[in-house]
Amino acid sequence: MSLLKNTISTADGSLFQQIDSYIETRLSERRLLHSRETAKLAQELCIKYTVDPGEGAIAGIAHDLAREYSGPELVDFVVKNNIDASEWEMEHPVVLHGKVAAHIVCEKWGVDQQICRAIEDHVLGRPGMPVLSRILFIADFCEPSRGFLEEQKRAELLSLPLEELLLRTTELIFDYLEKEQRDIAQVTRDMYQYFTREQ
């Protein structure tokens, strides 16, 4: 965590600590570690791609704060707070955790809309999403504690230009979902096609 503490500005550092303390009492140890590792990698990628690293760290630490809500809790939260969600999302409620987390972060801490949108985008992605959203989407999958990638492959992947890195990460996510026999959202397919055309 030293990298995070040393490179986030005082104001952002305080916010980071508030969110970190909030999730520390609400997430399992495994999910807490994942959130911290995602924050660290998102910050590193922000530095590489000239985005405010404090924004990456905050988006990363907050992105999964609703991940351990049950499906009915997520649906109930979305309905009660009038959060826009597709029929497909309501039928696959686990994917709502990004929208729920974004709403909580926005309401509770008044976090910048770009950070909230990155938190919302990290689950399924979307065509044309901005750089911070792309970074969080990548960091969520590629951070080391998840164990999806061998270290050498992970290092090779993270050395790619951002758009190529996003596409390769999305392909790995598709492979994982297909092996798990889980549905792939159309918006994620649309995102992949969008950034393929941008190459």
Backbone bond lengths (Angstrom), bond angles and torsions (degrees), N, CA, C in turn:
res aa  C-N    CA-C-N  psi(-1)  N-CA   C-N-CA  omega(-1)  CA-C   N-CA-C  phi
1 M - - - 1.469 - - 1.530 111.95 -
2 S 1.337 118.21 -6.61 1.451 119.89 -175.77 1.519 111.60 -62.94
3 L 1.326 117.12 -37.79 1.462 120.31 178.87 1.520 110.14 -57.98
4 L 1.324 115.92 -44.84 1.455 120.37 -179.60 1.521 111.03 -62.36
5 K 1.312 116.86 -46.49 1.458 120.40 -176.82 1.524 111.23 -67.37
6 N 1.317 117.45 -33.32 1.450 120.62 -175.03 1.517 113.83 -80.53
7 T 1.310 118.37 -24.42 1.464 118.72 -172.16 1.523 114.23 -112.81
8 I 1.312 119.32 -7.61 1.463 120.74 175.70 1.526 108.37 -87.43
9 S 1.325 116.35 137.03 1.461 120.09 179.03 1.531 110.10 -61.17
10 T 1.321 116.20 162.86 1.466 120.72 -176.48 1.529 111.67 -55.67
11 A 1.330 116.37 -46.14 1.471 119.37 -178.27 1.522 110.93 -64.33
12 D 1.318 115.74 -48.39 1.459 119.25 -179.86 1.521 110.89 -67.33
13 G 1.322 116.86 -36.44 1.461 120.72 178.48 1.513 111.50 -59.37
14 S 1.326 116.59 -40.84 1.458 120.92 177.45 1.529 110.49 -62.68
15 L 1.314 116.76 -44.08 1.461 120.57 178.12 1.520 110.56 -64.49
16 F 1.321 116.21 -42.62 1.459 120.00 177.12 1.519 110.23 -56.23
17 Q 1.322 117.55 -46.16 1.465 121.17 -178.63 1.522 111.50 -64.99
18 Q 1.328 117.07 -37.69 1.468 119.93 177.31 1.524 111.43 -61.26
19 I 1.330 115.91 -45.82 1.466 119.64 -178.97 1.516 110.68 -69.56
20 D 1.332 116.55 -39.73 1.462 120.53 177.97 1.531 110.45 -60.35
21 S 1.326 117.14 -42.91 1.472 120.60 178.37 1.527 110.86 -65.30
22 Y 1.321 116.72 -37.40 1.467 121.79 179.52 1.529 110.49 -62.45
23 I 1.335 116.89 -48.07 1.469 118.49 -177.00 1.530 112.18 -75.90
24 E 1.323 116.71 -22.27 1.473 119.95 -178.03 1.524 111.94 -60.49
25 T 1.325 116.38 -30.53 1.463 120.32 -178.77 1.532 112.48 -97.91
26 R 1.338 116.36 0.70 1.462 119.12 -173.93 1.525 114.37 -122.71
27 L 1.319 117.38 -12.15 1.459 120.41 -178.24 1.526 110.83 -117.05
28 S 1.320 115.17 154.19 1.460 120.49 173.83 1.531 109.16 -65.23
29 E 1.326 116.35 162.27 1.475 120.10 179.56 1.519 111.25 -58.78
30 R 1.313 116.94 -39.37 1.464 120.42 -179.23 1.524 110.93 -64.97
31 R 1.323 117.03 -44.01 1.463 120.47 -179.43 1.525 111.28 -70.89
32 L 1.322 116.44 -34.15 1.462 120.62 177.43 1.534 109.99 -64.57
33 L 1.328 116.26 -45.12 1.468 119.93 177.41 1.528 110.05 -60.58
34 H 1.324 116.51 -44.72 1.465 120.43 179.12 1.530 110.66 -58.84
35 S 1.311 117.31 -43.25 1.469 120.90 -179.16 1.523 110.93 -63.32
36 R 1.318 116.79 -42.28 1.466 120.32 179.72 1.520 111.83 -68.72
37 E 1.311 116.91 -39.20 1.468 120.19 178.65 1.533 110.50 -69.63
38 T 1.319 116.90 -35.92 1.464 119.99 175.92 1.522 110.32 -64.57
39 A 1.334 116.66 -41.69 1.466 120.75 177.54 1.524 110.66 -60.62
40 K 1.320 116.43 -42.74 1.465 120.13 -178.56 1.527 111.19 -65.57
41 L 1.337 116.95 -46.31 1.459 119.72 -179.19 1.528 110.33 -68.45
42 A 1.319 117.77 -40.05 1.471 120.09 178.23 1.520 110.53 -60.55
43 Q 1.310 116.53 -39.96 1.468 120.39 177.90 1.525 110.81 -63.77
44 E 1.330 116.25 -44.13 1.467 119.97 179.81 1.532 111.09 -62.55
45 L 1.337 116.44 -41.28 1.465 120.30 179.57 1.528 110.90 -68.91
46 C 1.321 117.02 -34.50 1.466 119.95 176.14 1.529 110.57 -62.79
47 I 1.308 116.64 -41.79 1.465 119.78 177.40 1.527 109.63 -61.59
48 K 1.318 116.73 -43.90 1.468 121.60 -179.05 1.517 111.81 -63.32
49 Y 1.326 116.87 -39.77 1.463 121.11 -174.26 1.532 112.45 -105.12
50 T 1.314 116.54 22.26 1.473 125.16 173.16 1.534 113.68 53.50
51 V 1.309 114.62 49.71 1.469 122.52 171.02 1.525 106.32 -115.58
52 D 1.322 117.47 152.95 1.465 121.58 178.97 1.532 109.56 -55.70
53 P 1.343 118.16 114.65 1.472 119.34 -177.84 1.519 113.82 -64.28
54 G 1.338 116.87 -26.62 1.455 119.29 176.71 1.517 111.59 -63.81
55 E 1.326 116.57 -37.06 1.465 120.56 177.62 1.534 110.30 -64.60
56 G 1.323 116.95 -41.82 1.457 120.52 178.43 1.517 112.03 -62.73
57 A 1.334 116.04 -42.94 1.461 120.07 -179.51 1.525 111.48 -64.18
58 I 1.333 116.48 -43.08 1.464 119.81 -179.08 1.528 110.75 -67.74
59 A 1.331 116.67 -44.47 1.468 119.49 177.03 1.523 110.71 -59.41
60 G 1.322 116.32 -41.46 1.459 120.66 -178.78 1.522 113.46 -66.85
61 I 1.306 116.93 -43.60 1.465 119.23 -176.93 1.525 111.24 -70.21
62 A 1.344 116.56 -27.18 1.469 120.36 -175.38 1.520 113.85 -96.36
63 H 1.326 118.64 -12.21 1.469 120.26 -164.62 1.529 114.04 -62.05
64 D 1.326 117.82 -30.28 1.466 120.76 -175.69 1.520 113.30 -112.00
65 L 1.329 117.23 21.81 1.477 116.97 -174.05 1.522 112.76 -66.50
66 A 1.346 117.69 -17.25 1.470 120.95 176.29 1.530 111.95 -107.48
67 R 1.327 117.57 9.74 1.465 120.68 -173.17 1.528 112.73 -66.19
68 E 1.315 118.33 -25.14 1.459 120.39 -178.01 1.532 112.50 -99.28
69 Y 1.323 117.30 10.34 1.461 120.39 167.48 1.536 107.31 -67.21
70 S 1.316 116.71 149.42 1.462 119.89 174.48 1.524 109.68 -74.67
71 G 1.336 115.76 164.67 1.461 120.13 176.23 1.524 112.69 -54.75
72 P 1.340 117.81 -51.14 1.473 118.87 178.58 1.525 113.23 -60.55
73 E 1.328 117.65 -35.53 1.477 120.09 178.02 1.528 110.85 -64.85
74 L 1.337 116.35 -40.75 1.461 120.24 179.40 1.528 110.91 -65.29
75 V 1.326 116.37 -46.24 1.462 120.57 179.21 1.527 109.99 -61.07
76 D 1.316 116.81 -45.32 1.459 121.69 -179.27 1.529 111.02 -60.95
77 F 1.334 116.55 -42.42 1.465 121.12 179.67 1.529 110.40 -62.99
78 V 1.325 116.39 -44.83 1.463 121.78 -179.98 1.530 110.80 -60.73
79 V 1.310 116.10 -45.26 1.469 120.46 -178.83 1.529 110.50 -66.00
80 K 1.333 116.70 -47.71 1.467 120.37 -176.21 1.522 112.49 -65.20
81 N 1.333 116.61 -29.87 1.464 120.17 -176.69 1.527 113.32 -103.15
82 N 1.338 115.60 11.02 1.469 120.81 176.72 1.531 112.82 53.27
83 I 1.323 116.05 42.74 1.462 121.50 178.58 1.521 108.35 -84.51
84 D 1.317 116.24 131.53 1.464 121.06 -179.31 1.522 110.06 -68.15
85 A 1.312 116.85 125.47 1.468 121.85 178.82 1.518 108.54 -147.57
86 S 1.319 115.83 142.22 1.464 120.67 -179.69 1.526 110.26 -76.21
87 E 1.324 114.67 165.34 1.468 120.00 175.66 1.520 110.33 -60.12
88 W 1.346 116.71 -40.04 1.462 120.91 179.19 1.530 110.89 -61.34
89 E 1.318 116.67 -42.65 1.470 120.22 178.97 1.524 111.08 -64.04
90 M 1.306 116.97 -40.99 1.465 119.76 179.95 1.531 111.13 -67.12
91 E 1.323 116.64 -27.49 1.468 120.77 176.39 1.530 112.09 -81.57
92 H 1.326 117.51 -15.93 1.473 123.98 178.39 1.535 107.40 -126.81
93 P 1.336 117.53 67.61 1.467 120.53 -165.49 1.521 115.93 -60.77
94 V 1.328 118.77 -22.03 1.461 118.45 179.37 1.524 111.40 -57.53
95 V 1.336 117.33 -31.49 1.468 119.68 -178.00 1.525 112.14 -71.85
96 L 1.327 117.75 -10.84 1.463 121.29 179.02 1.525 112.26 -75.48
97 H 1.324 117.78 -9.73 1.465 118.54 -172.99 1.527 112.93 -63.25
98 G 1.340 117.48 -28.39 1.461 119.60 177.33 1.520 111.64 -68.53
99 K 1.319 116.51 -43.46 1.467 120.76 179.17 1.523 110.83 -65.83
100 V 1.317 116.52 -39.66 1.466 120.23 179.12 1.529 110.12 -66.87
101 A 1.326 117.02 -44.99 1.473 120.62 178.32 1.522 110.63 -60.76
102 A 1.335 117.04 -43.39 1.464 120.66 -179.88 1.531 110.69 -60.88
103 H 1.329 116.27 -42.33 1.463 120.35 179.32 1.530 110.88 -62.90
104 I 1.325 116.63 -44.44 1.475 120.26 -179.46 1.517 110.55 -62.80
105 V 1.329 116.69 -46.72 1.464 121.30 -177.82 1.529 110.64 -62.89
106 C 1.325 115.91 -41.57 1.463 120.88 -179.46 1.530 110.83 -65.38
107 E 1.331 115.94 -45.04 1.462 120.40 -176.10 1.529 112.37 -76.01
108 K 1.310 116.80 -42.04 1.472 120.56 -173.34 1.525 112.69 -77.44
109 W 1.334 116.67 -39.01 1.463 120.21 -174.55 1.525 113.68 -117.62
110 G 1.322 118.64 -2.78 1.452 120.22 -179.51 1.512 113.45 61.36
111 V 1.325 115.88 35.75 1.460 121.52 -176.50 1.530 110.47 -66.91
112 D 1.321 115.53 148.00 1.462 122.88 178.99 1.531 111.27 -50.84
113 Q 1.338 115.34 141.02 1.461 120.97 -176.41 1.527 112.94 -59.63
114 Q 1.320 117.07 -33.07 1.464 119.40 -179.80 1.525 110.90 -64.79
115 I 1.335 116.64 -38.12 1.468 121.11 177.35 1.528 109.31 -68.23
116 C 1.328 116.49 -45.02 1.469 119.84 179.16 1.522 110.65 -60.23
117 R 1.322 117.06 -40.24 1.466 119.58 -179.69 1.524 110.88 -67.37
118 A 1.331 117.28 -36.66 1.469 119.86 177.02 1.525 110.66 -63.38
119 I 1.331 116.91 -40.32 1.466 121.08 177.60 1.527 109.82 -62.98
120 E 1.324 116.29 -42.22 1.469 120.84 178.11 1.534 110.82 -64.27
121 D 1.328 116.32 -41.11 1.465 121.47 -175.49 1.528 114.31 -74.29
122 H 1.317 117.93 -18.22 1.470 119.12 -167.57 1.532 113.35 -66.01
123 V 1.311 117.95 -20.76 1.468 120.14 -175.50 1.530 111.54 -79.64
124 L 1.324 116.27 -52.33 1.465 120.94 -173.70 1.522 113.47 -114.23
125 G 1.339 116.89 -15.87 1.450 119.75 -172.82 1.524 110.41 69.66
126 R 1.329 115.52 -179.83 1.471 121.24 175.63 1.518 108.39 -165.79
127 P 1.317 117.41 152.59 1.466 120.06 177.77 1.530 110.84 -58.92
128 G 1.330 116.05 137.84 1.452 120.84 174.67 1.514 115.75 73.75
129 M 1.322 118.40 10.69 1.461 118.85 -177.01 1.533 110.68 -62.85
130 P 1.350 117.59 145.52 1.464 121.10 -175.66 1.531 113.01 -70.96
131 V 1.318 114.90 175.34 1.464 120.89 -171.20 1.526 112.00 -60.25
132 L 1.329 118.49 -43.51 1.465 119.67 -178.98 1.526 110.79 -60.59
133 S 1.319 117.30 -40.77 1.468 120.83 177.73 1.522 110.86 -63.41
134 R 1.325 116.98 -41.57 1.469 120.35 178.69 1.523 110.49 -62.32
135 I 1.318 115.13 -42.95 1.472 120.17 -178.99 1.525 110.84 -62.07
136 L 1.326 117.62 -45.66 1.464 119.79 -178.66 1.524 111.02 -66.91
137 F 1.324 117.18 -39.78 1.462 121.74 177.30 1.531 109.84 -57.14
138 I 1.329 116.80 -43.94 1.474 122.58 179.58 1.528 110.86 -68.60
139 A 1.333 116.27 -48.50 1.473 120.58 -175.73 1.524 111.62 -62.08
140 D 1.325 116.90 -36.36 1.465 121.47 -179.99 1.525 110.97 -59.21
141 F 1.324 117.30 -39.60 1.468 120.91 -178.66 1.531 112.31 -85.72
142 C 1.319 116.78 -35.22 1.472 120.54 -168.81 1.524 115.32 -93.68
143 E 1.324 118.06 -9.42 1.475 117.55 -178.54 1.537 109.57 -61.36
144 P 1.339 117.51 145.79 1.466 120.69 -167.14 1.526 116.80 -67.01
145 S 1.326 119.23 -26.91 1.468 118.86 -174.64 1.528 112.69 -69.27
146 R 1.326 117.80 -18.49 1.467 120.22 -179.57 1.527 111.18 -73.02
147 G 1.319 117.03 -27.67 1.452 119.87 176.35 1.514 115.31 73.94
148 F 1.338 117.21 16.64 1.460 119.81 179.35 1.531 111.78 -71.11
149 L 1.332 116.45 -28.18 1.460 121.36 -171.89 1.521 111.31 -125.20
150 E 1.330 116.46 139.73 1.454 119.93 168.58 1.527 107.93 -66.67
151 E 1.329 116.13 151.51 1.459 119.61 -172.16 1.531 113.00 -59.17
152 Q 1.334 117.28 -40.38 1.457 119.36 -179.24 1.530 110.80 -65.22
153 K 1.336 116.21 -43.77 1.462 119.95 179.15 1.514 110.61 -65.16
154 R 1.318 115.85 -38.63 1.457 120.85 178.67 1.526 110.32 -62.14
155 A 1.336 116.70 -45.20 1.466 121.03 179.52 1.526 111.20 -63.09
156 E 1.330 116.38 -41.37 1.467 120.44 178.27 1.527 110.74 -63.48
157 L 1.323 115.71 -42.83 1.461 120.90 -179.81 1.524 110.68 -61.96
158 L 1.324 116.75 -46.75 1.462 121.46 -175.66 1.524 112.84 -72.18
159 S 1.325 116.96 -10.10 1.466 120.10 177.03 1.532 112.45 -84.53
160 L 1.325 117.50 -8.36 1.461 121.72 -176.21 1.528 111.37 -75.11
161 P 1.345 117.28 157.62 1.470 120.15 170.61 1.534 109.64 -59.91
162 L 1.319 116.51 155.13 1.464 121.12 -168.97 1.530 113.53 -56.42
163 E 1.343 118.10 -48.79 1.463 119.31 -177.03 1.522 111.48 -63.65
164 E 1.335 116.05 -40.90 1.465 119.34 178.33 1.519 110.42 -67.07
165 L 1.317 116.58 -38.78 1.464 121.26 177.39 1.522 110.45 -61.30
166 L 1.320 117.18 -41.88 1.466 121.07 178.28 1.522 110.99 -62.58
167 L 1.322 116.96 -44.56 1.460 120.53 -179.42 1.521 111.74 -65.01
168 R 1.334 116.93 -45.39 1.473 119.78 179.91 1.530 110.82 -64.10
169 T 1.319 116.77 -39.69 1.472 120.30 177.72 1.522 110.51 -62.81
170 T 1.328 116.71 -43.33 1.465 120.82 179.59 1.521 111.09 -63.20
171 E 1.325 117.29 -39.03 1.467 120.67 177.03 1.523 110.98 -62.34
172 L 1.331 116.99 -40.11 1.462 120.67 177.57 1.531 110.97 -65.76
173 I 1.318 116.44 -38.05 1.469 120.49 176.47 1.524 110.30 -64.57
174 F 1.331 116.99 -43.24 1.470 120.27 176.61 1.527 110.48 -57.95
175 D 1.332 116.44 -46.33 1.471 120.66 179.65 1.526 110.75 -58.69
176 Y 1.332 115.76 -44.64 1.467 120.77 -179.15 1.528 110.78 -63.06
177 L 1.326 117.00 -46.63 1.464 120.30 -178.51 1.527 111.64 -64.86
178 E 1.324 116.55 -38.55 1.465 120.02 178.65 1.529 111.23 -65.83
179 K 1.325 117.14 -40.34 1.469 120.52 177.47 1.524 111.26 -64.40
180 E 1.333 115.47 -35.63 1.465 121.01 179.38 1.531 112.06 -82.44
181 Q 1.345 115.69 -1.12 1.469 122.06 -177.91 1.528 111.61 55.95
182 R 1.329 114.14 45.23 1.453 120.86 178.61 1.528 109.62 -111.97
183 D 1.315 115.46 149.63 1.460 121.22 -178.35 1.528 111.28 -67.40
184 I 1.311 115.50 147.74 1.463 122.19 173.41 1.519 107.34 -107.31
185 A 1.309 116.46 126.67 1.466 120.75 -177.54 1.521 110.29 -67.55
186 Q 1.319 115.41 144.24 1.466 120.03 178.92 1.525 111.07 -61.96
187 V 1.335 117.44 -35.49 1.464 119.59 -179.39 1.530 111.01 -63.69
188 T 1.326 117.17 -31.58 1.461 120.18 177.68 1.520 110.45 -71.54
189 R 1.318 116.33 -40.66 1.470 119.92 174.73 1.532 110.57 -62.22
190 D 1.325 115.89 -40.66 1.464 120.60 179.06 1.528 110.70 -63.94
191 M 1.323 116.15 -40.77 1.461 120.24 177.46 1.523 110.60 -60.33
192 Y 1.330 115.79 -45.73 1.466 120.30 -179.46 1.530 110.51 -59.72
193 Q 1.314 116.76 -44.97 1.462 120.28 178.89 1.527 111.20 -64.15
194 Y 1.313 116.82 -40.77 1.457 121.41 -179.83 1.525 110.79 -58.87
195 F 1.331 116.14 -50.85 1.471 118.83 -176.04 1.540 111.76 -76.66
196 T 1.330 117.77 -20.85 1.462 120.36 171.51 1.531 109.33 -65.13
197 R 1.331 115.91 -42.44 1.472 119.78 179.26 1.524 111.20 -67.81
198 E 1.337 117.19 -28.18 1.463 121.39 -178.95 1.520 112.62 -75.36
199 Q 1.341 117.00 -17.09 1.465 121.10 -177.45 1.523 111.47 -64.35
